Amino acid sequence: MEPGAVAVLATAPEVARNSDSDYPYRHDSYFYYLTGFMEPEAVLVLVAGRGDTPARSILFCREKHAEREIWDGFRYGPAAAKDSFGFDEAYPIGELDAQMARLLADVPALYYAQASNAALDAQVAGWLKAVRAQSRSGVNAPTRTQHLLALLDEMRVLKDESEQALMLRSATIAGAAHVRAMRAARPGMFEYELEAELLYEFRRSGAQFPAYTPIVASGANACVLHYSANNAQTLDGDLVLIDAGCEFDSYASDITRTFPVNGRFSEPQQLLYELVLRAQEAALAAVVPGRPYGGVHEAALNVLAEGMLDLGLLDRARYGSVENVLAERAYTTFYMHGTGHWLGLDVHDTGSYRDLSLEGKPSRLLVPGMALTVEPGIYVRPGPDVPERFWNIGIRIEDDVIVGDAGARVLSGSAPKTVRDIETLMAER
């Protein structure tokens, strides 16, 4: 921000679930990133330094309220929040409008989350109107507004050591949950029973929430990428695809493992599984500082395309080579998503995947401290040209990764993923 500019960021609102019940509260990720403050009804104001005037951080939050704390729990209140979180100033949230009319006087620019919240947009319009009403007194309103979140997105792409430690803890808990589900699995169980094992392990280990609704997809359900019903009964011979992660101190994990509910891979299942595992190994090897983010996906595609030709999923007489498969995007019949995404405070974390500063906007280069998932898969639905032995097999293998100085640092390695390790674990049930 330029000298003297002001930035305003509000946390997430509480949301009614039904009647007088709210959904469990979860703070806004951007707000938490800058403040560490987790209560609702809070707004952060940052004032950039100018000349001899230092920069300031100002919090507006709920006041202490003895009766409401009996019902809803502890509140910091402005004074304690200022001392506990290191703000320069703190005021009751009810003073926000009046204070903003003062704080925006003679300010060159206002940064806020434009067009992300209709109520905030209306509130900002009111602040600017109040400042403009003072023009006859020689007070000027900001002449420019700018979207704040784009600046924060790029800050959040790189994780410092404390963030990486939280992400490792989150991935370790999630990995243990996947192990628990593998050990619990038996033919005839319902998918929701395995989901319950995951949720139990998350909470007993200190995770506050699932990072997203778990996917527990058995049999043909594994070919539905965002399957969430989790209500089918598993059958002997089914694979179960579990995509589940937790949130620990606001940082998400995101792990997928696929395993046979009876503990043994069939030959067709193993052929496809080992193809996906080879694709993931190639993708992980591409997670190297200085290489393009898009190279991770390309590495997985090359392996998957070759395997689809070798296994007869794609007709070699028709396509001839991996290059032709890639050029014609024939692989999308069986692999239709990317090989990963940024990870952090959000499961699909913020930040561009392209270098927007360069002509053509090429894939951005990987830098130590970036966090991403690596998750190739294969999904075979029945079809006239598809070998029947592979029908209704869906497989995805996903790990959480930090870009290190020399390559990928896998955070989720505690969850087994080789055929041998999975079968050995499940044989010990």
C-alpha positions in Angstrom: 0.0 0.0 0.0 1.1 3.5 -0.7 2.0 5.9 2.3 -1.1 6.9 4.2 -3.5 4.4 2.5 -6.0 2.5 4.6 -7.0 -1.2 4.3 -10.2 -2.6 5.8 -10.9 -6.4 6.3 -13.9 -7.9 8.0 -14.1 -11.5 9.3 -16.8 -13.9 8.3 -20.3 -13.5 9.6 -22.2 -16.0 11.6 -24.6 -18.0 9.5 -28.0 -19.3 10.6 -28.5 -23.0 10.0 -32.2 -23.2 10.8 -34.5 -21.6 13.4 -32.3 -20.3 16.2 -29.3 -22.5 15.4 -26.2 -21.3 13.6 -23.6 -23.3 11.7 -20.4 -23.9 13.7 -18.5 -20.6 13.4 -15.4 -20.4 11.2 -13.5 -17.1 10.9 -12.5 -15.7 7.5 -9.1 -17.0 6.4 -7.7 -13.7 5.2 -8.7 -12.0 8.5 -7.2 -14.8 10.5 -4.0 -14.6 8.5 -3.5 -11.0 9.4 -4.8 -11.0 13.0 -5.0 -14.5 14.6 -8.3 -13.3 16.0 -11.1 -15.9 15.8 -14.2 -14.1 17.1 -17.1 -13.0 14.9 -18.2 -9.4 14.4 -14.7 -8.1 14.0 -13.0 -5.7 11.5 -9.3 -5.0 11.0 -8.2 -1.5 9.8 -4.6 -1.0 8.7 -3.2 2.5 8.2 0.0 2.7 6.3 2.7 5.0 7.7 3.3 8.4 6.1 6.2 10.7 6.8 6.7 10.9 10.6 3.4 9.2 11.2 3.9 5.4 11.9 1.7 2.7 10.6 -1.2 1.5 12.8 -3.3 -1.7 13.2 -6.8 -1.2 14.6 -9.3 -3.8 15.7 -13.0 -3.3 16.0 -14.6 -6.2 17.9 -17.4 -7.1 20.3 -17.5 -5.6 23.7 -17.2 -7.6 26.9 -20.7 -8.7 27.9 -21.2 -10.7 31.1 -24.6 -12.0 30.2 -23.8 -13.1 26.7 -20.7 -14.8 27.9 -22.8 -17.0 30.2 -24.7 -18.1 27.1 -22.1 -18.1 24.3 -18.7 -18.2 26.0 -15.7 -15.9 26.5 -15.2 -12.7 24.6 -11.9 -10.7 24.6 -13.4 -7.3 24.3 -11.3 -4.4 22.8 -8.9 -3.9 25.7 -7.9 -7.6 26.1 -7.8 -8.1 22.3 -5.4 -5.2 22.0 -3.1 -6.5 24.6 -3.3 -10.2 23.6 -2.9 -9.8 19.8 -0.7 -6.8 19.7 -3.0 -4.3 17.9 -2.1 -0.6 18.2 -5.7 0.3 19.0 -9.0 -1.5 19.6 -12.6 -0.2 19.7 -16.1 -1.7 20.1 -17.5 -2.8 16.7 -20.4 -0.4 17.2 -18.0 2.5 16.7 -16.8 1.3 13.3 -18.9 3.7 11.1 -18.0 6.8 13.1 -14.3 5.9 13.3 -14.1 5.2 9.6 -15.4 8.6 8.7 -12.4 10.0 10.6 -9.8 7.4 9.5 -10.6 7.9 5.8 -10.2 11.7 5.9 -7.4 12.9 3.5 -6.4 9.3 2.7 -5.1 8.6 -0.8 -6.6 5.2 -1.3 -8.8 2.6 0.4 -8.1 -1.1 0.1 -10.9 -3.6 0.9 -12.5 -6.8 -0.4 -14.4 -5.3 -3.3 -17.6 -7.0 -4.5 -17.1 -9.9 -2.1 -19.8 -8.9 0.4 -22.8 -6.7 -0.5 -23.2 -5.5 3.1 -19.5 -4.4 3.2 -19.8 -2.7 -0.2 -22.8 -0.7 1.1 -20.9 0.1 4.3 -17.9 1.4 2.4 -20.2 3.6 0.3 -21.6 5.0 3.5 -18.1 5.8 4.8 -17.0 7.5 1.6 -20.2 9.5 1.6 -19.6 10.7 5.1 -16.1 11.8 4.3 -17.2 13.6 1.1 -19.7 15.5 3.2 -16.8 17.2 4.9 -15.3 18.6 1.6 -16.4 22.2 2.4 -14.2 21.9 5.5 -11.2 21.0 3.3 -11.4 17.2 4.0 -10.8 15.0 1.0 -12.1 11.4 0.5 -9.9 8.7 -1.0 -9.8 9.1 -4.7 -9.1 5.4 -5.4 -10.3 2.1 -4.1 -8.5 -1.2 -4.7 -9.2 -4.8 -4.2 -7.3 -5.9 -1.1 -7.5 -9.7 -1.4 -5.3 -9.9 -4.5 -2.4 -8.6 -2.4 -3.1 -11.0 0.4 -3.4 -14.0 -2.1 0.3 -13.7 -3.0 1.4 -13.3 0.6 -0.4 -16.5 1.5 1.2 -18.6 -1.3 4.4 -18.9 0.7 4.2 -20.6 4.1 6.6 -19.7 6.9 8.0 -22.3 9.4 5.2 -21.9 11.8 2.6 -22.4 9.1 4.4 -25.5 7.8 4.5 -26.9 11.3 0.7 -26.6 11.6 0.2 -28.1 8.2 2.4 -31.1 9.1 0.4 -31.6 12.3 -2.9 -31.4 10.2 -1.5 -33.9 7.7 -0.3 -36.3 10.4 -3.7 -36.3 12.0 -5.4 -36.9 8.7 -2.9 -39.6 7.8 -3.8 -41.4 11.1 -7.5 -41.1 10.2 -6.9 -42.8 6.8 -5.0 -45.6 8.6 -7.9 -46.0 11.0 -10.4 -46.3 8.2 -8.2 -49.0 6.4 -8.0 -51.0 9.6 -11.8 -50.7 10.2 -12.9 -51.6 6.7 -14.8 -54.8 6.1 -17.0 -55.8 3.2 -20.6 -55.0 4.1 -19.8 -51.8 6.0 -21.6 -48.6 4.9 -19.5 -45.7 3.6 -20.8 -43.6 6.5 -19.3 -46.0 9.0 -15.9 -45.4 7.5 -16.6 -41.7 7.5 -17.3 -41.9 11.2 -13.9 -43.5 11.8 -12.3 -40.5 10.1 -14.2 -37.9 12.0 -13.5 -39.7 15.3 -9.7 -39.7 14.6 -9.8 -36.0 13.6 -11.5 -34.9 16.7 -9.7 -37.1 19.2 -6.4 -35.8 17.9 -7.3 -32.2 18.4 -8.4 -31.1 14.9 -11.2 -28.6 15.2 -13.1 -29.5 12.0 -13.0 -31.6 8.8 -11.3 -29.4 6.2 -14.2 -30.3 3.8 -16.9 -32.9 3.6 -15.2 -36.3 3.4 -15.5 -38.3 0.3 -16.0 -42.0 1.0 -16.7 -43.6 -2.3 -16.9 -47.4 -2.8 -17.2 -49.3 -6.1 -18.6 -47.2 -9.0 -19.1 -44.2 -6.6 -15.3 -43.6 -6.8 -15.8 -42.5 -10.4 -17.8 -39.5 -9.2 -15.1 -36.9 -8.4 -17.1 -35.0 -5.7 -19.2 -37.8 -4.4 -20.5 -36.9 -0.9 -23.6 -39.1 -0.2 -21.4 -41.6 1.7 -24.5 -43.9 2.1 -23.7 -47.0 0.0 -22.9 -50.4 1.4 -19.4 -51.7 0.5 -19.2 -55.0 -1.4 -16.5 -57.7 -1.3 -14.2 -56.8 -4.2 -14.8 -53.1 -4.1 -12.2 -50.4 -3.9 -12.9 -47.6 -1.5 -11.6 -44.1 -2.4 -11.4 -41.8 0.7 -10.6 -38.2 0.1 -10.5 -36.6 3.6 -8.5 -34.0 5.5 -8.9 -32.1 8.7 -8.3 -28.5 9.9 -5.8 -28.0 12.7 -5.5 -24.5 14.1 -7.1 -23.2 10.9 -4.7 -25.0 8.5 -6.1 -27.7 6.2 -4.8 -31.1 5.1 -6.1 -33.0 2.0 -5.3 -36.6 1.6 -6.7 -39.3 -0.7 -6.1 -43.0 -0.4 -7.7 -45.9 -2.3 -7.8 -49.4 -1.0 -9.7 -52.7 -1.3 -12.3 -53.1 1.3 -11.5 -56.8 1.7 -7.7 -56.1 2.0 -6.6 -57.5 -1.3 -6.3 -55.8 -4.7 -7.6 -57.7 -7.7 -5.3 -57.9 -10.7 -7.2 -55.1 -12.7 -7.3 -53.0 -9.6 -3.6 -53.4 -9.0 -2.7 -52.6 -12.6 -4.6 -49.3 -12.5 -3.5 -48.5 -8.9 0.2 -48.9 -9.7 -0.2 -46.8 -12.8 -1.6 -43.9 -10.7 1.1 -44.4 -8.1 3.8 -44.2 -10.9 2.1 -41.0 -12.1 2.2 -39.5 -8.6 5.9 -40.4 -8.2 6.7 -38.7 -11.5 4.6 -35.6 -10.4 6.4 -35.5 -7.0 9.7 -35.6 -8.7 8.7 -32.5 -10.7 8.2 -30.5 -7.5 11.5 -28.7 -7.6 12.3 -25.0 -7.0 12.6 -23.1 -10.3 10.5 -25.5 -12.3 7.0 -24.5 -13.5 4.0 -25.4 -11.4 2.4 -26.8 -14.6 5.2 -29.3 -14.9 3.8 -31.3 -12.0 0.6 -32.0 -14.0 2.5 -32.7 -17.2 4.7 -35.3 -15.5 1.6 -37.1 -14.3 -0.1 -36.9 -17.7 2.8 -38.5 -19.5 2.8 -41.5 -17.3 -1.0 -41.9 -17.3 -1.2 -41.5 -21.1 1.4 -44.2 -21.6 -0.4 -46.5 -19.2 -3.8 -46.0 -20.8 -2.2 -47.1 -24.1 -0.5 -50.1 -22.5 -3.6 -51.3 -20.7 -5.9 -50.9 -23.7 -8.0 -48.1 -22.2 -7.0 -46.1 -25.2 -6.5 -47.7 -28.6 -2.8 -47.6 -29.6 -3.8 -48.2 -33.3 -6.0 -45.1 -33.1 -3.6 -42.7 -31.2 -0.2 -44.2 -31.9 1.8 -42.3 -29.2 1.7 -40.5 -25.9 2.2 -37.2 -27.8 -1.0 -37.8 -29.8 -3.0 -38.8 -26.7 -1.9 -35.5 -25.1 -2.5 -33.4 -28.2 -6.0 -34.7 -28.6 -6.7 -34.8 -24.8 -7.9 -38.3 -25.2 -6.9 -39.0 -21.6 -9.7 -36.8 -20.3 -12.1 -39.8 -20.7 -10.3 -41.3 -17.7 -8.5 -38.4 -16.1 -10.3 -35.1 -16.2 -8.9 -33.0 -13.4 -5.7 -31.3 -12.5 -2.9 -32.9 -10.5 -3.1 -30.6 -7.5 -3.8 -27.2 -6.0 -2.4 -24.8 -3.5 -3.1 -25.8 0.2 -3.1 -23.8 3.4 -5.7 -21.9 5.4 -8.2 -23.0 2.7 -8.2 -26.5 1.1 -8.0 -24.8 -2.3 -5.8 -22.1 -1.1 -5.3 -18.7 -2.6 -2.8 -17.5 -5.2 -2.4 -17.6 -9.0 -1.1 -20.7 -10.8 0.3 -18.4 -13.5 2.8 -15.6 -13.6 0.5 -12.7 -14.4 3.4 -10.3 -14.8 4.7 -12.0 -17.9 3.3 -11.9 -21.5 1.3 -15.0 -22.2 0.9 -15.6 -18.4 3.0 -18.8 -18.3 2.9 -21.3 -15.4 4.5 -19.7 -12.3 7.8 -21.2 -11.0 7.8 -23.2 -7.8 9.5 -21.5 -4.9 10.5 -23.0 -1.5 7.7 -22.5 1.0 4.8 -23.1 -1.5 2.4 -25.8 -0.3 0.4 -27.9 -2.7 -1.3 -31.2 -3.2 -0.2 -33.9 -5.7 -3.2 -36.0 -6.7 -3.3 -37.9 -10.0 -6.2 -40.4 -10.5 -8.0 -42.6 -13.0 -11.7 -43.2 -13.3 -13.0 -45.9 -15.6 -16.7 -45.9 -16.4 -18.3 -48.6 -18.5 -18.2 -48.0 -22.2 -18.2 -49.9 -25.5 -14.5 -49.4 -26.1 -13.4 -49.9 -22.5 -12.1 -53.2 -21.3 -14.8 -54.7 -19.0 -12.3 -55.8 -16.4 -11.6 -52.1 -15.6 -15.2 -51.0 -15.4 -16.3 -48.9 -12.3 -12.8 -48.6 -10.9 -11.9 -45.2 -9.6 -8.5 -44.5 -8.0 -6.9 -41.3 -6.7 -3.7 -40.9 -4.6 -3.2 -37.5 -3.0 -0.4 -36.2 -0.8 0.3 -32.8 0.8 3.6 -31.3 -0.1 5.8 -28.4 0.7 8.3 -27.2 -1.9 11.7 -27.5 -0.1 15.1 -26.2 -1.2 15.9 -29.4 -3.1 12.5 -30.9 -3.9 9.2 -32.1 -2.4 8.7 -32.5 1.3 5.8 -34.8 1.7 3.7 -34.0 4.8 1.3 -36.9 4.6 3.6 -39.9 4.3 2.2 -41.6 7.4 -0.7 -42.9 5.3 0.4 -46.0 3.4 0.0 -46.0 -0.4 2.0 -48.8 -2.0 0.0 -52.0 -2.7 2.3 -54.0 -0.4 2.0 -51.5 2.5 -1.8 -51.3 2.2 -2.3 -55.0 2.0 0.1 -55.6 4.9 -1.7 -53.1 7.1 -5.1 -54.5 6.3 -3.9 -58.1 6.9 -3.2 -57.1 10.5 -6.8 -56.1 11.2 
